[in-house]
């Protein structure tokens, strides 16, 4: 399960994220839902996203990027 600080992050428009280049551009809620279906791997995808993204990247962007990584891995 992904924890998030503050409900305002759930309202971040997808077009404001930095990770829309991966072919699937979910909103925050959709990305969070996907990660929550992967309780054993969701944290690993979050860690990978945090390592790949610049320091100071918003939580919403990290969650979306992590979900994109997970979806790409699940599709292969």
N, C-alpha and C positions, 0 to 999 in steps of 0.2 A: 504494500500500500504506500502511496506517495503522500507525504504530508506537505501541506502548503500553508504559508503564512498569509492569512487574510483572504476573505472572499472576493476582494476586488480583482484578484488575478484571474478569476474565472471569467471575467468579462472582457479580457484582452482580445481585441479583434485579431484574427489570424493574419491579416495583411500587415500587422505591425510586428510580426515575429521575424527573426533573422534566419529561420530554417525552412522557408517555403521552397527552396530549390530541390528538395528531395522527391518531388512528384506527388506527394500526398500532403495536403495542407490542412490538417485538422485544426479545429479551434481548441482552446485549452481544455474544455470539459471532455471533448472526444478523446484527446490525447491522454488525459488523466484516467478516463474509463478504460482505455486499452491497457495502460500500465497496471491498473488494479486487477486486471484479469490474469496477470503474470506475477503473482506474489513472490515467487522464488527468483524471478529474473528482473522484475521491475527496478529493483535497487541497483542491479548491475548495469542496466541501461541508463539509469540516472547518473551513475558514476562515470560511464563512458561519455555521456553528454557533457558533464561538467569538465572532464578532461579535454574534450575537443573544443569547447566554446571558450571565448575570452573571459577573463576574470571580470566579475560585475554584471554578467549576463542575467537578465531578469529570470525569476523562477518560472514564469509562464513559458518563456523561450526554452529553458532547459527541459521542462516537461514535454513540450511539443517535440523538441529535437530527439529526446529519449524515446518517445513513442514512435517517431519516424524510424529510428534505428531498429527498434523492436519489430515494427511491421516489415521492414526490409528483410530482416533476418528470418522472420517467420515465413515470408514469401519464397525464400530460397531453399 
